[in-house]
Amino acid sequence: MTKFALSPDREKHVEEILSRYPNRQAACIPVLHLCQEQNGWISDEVVEWVAARLDLSAAHVKGVVTFYTLFNKEPVGKHQVWVCRTLSCALRGADDILHHCEKRLGIHVGQTTKDGKVTLRTAECLASCGTAPMIQVDKDYYENLTTAEVDRILDRLIK
């Protein structure tokens, strides 16, 4: 099994992160983000690496990873599509958007397309209630959606 290690540039970034926080425990989340940017997900090897690098227990790091939905606990597609499902989005058609994404991608929530390009997820709130329904693709928000607009977004992801 290959041991996880950050690239030299990312390792420099860890040093910069550590300089901004009062202790290593406080740096856990930003260091995990950095690892996920490189690895795509937080594997057991990443948990062990972060624990050793920050002098924390692996149980603490694993607890952080499993508590926050922003960390991928298994490999994901090249792009992640999050459909907001809170009340504001639900009242404005989020269920239709979600079912359209499932049908269009040929997967269900929590799955990744066979070509590895898209993982479909739901979120409890993406903080865009005034512009519902909305989805987040990677780090970008798309608001006031129709299924036609969703098709244009998905077309760009799966081409």
Secondary structure by P-SEA (a helix, b strand, c coil): cbbbbccaaaaaaaaaaaaaccccccaaaaaaaaaaaacccccaaaaaaaaaaacccaaaaaaaaaacccccccccccbbbbbbbcaaaaaacaaaaaaaaaaaaccccccccccccbbbbcccccccccccccccccccccccccaaaaaaaaaaaac
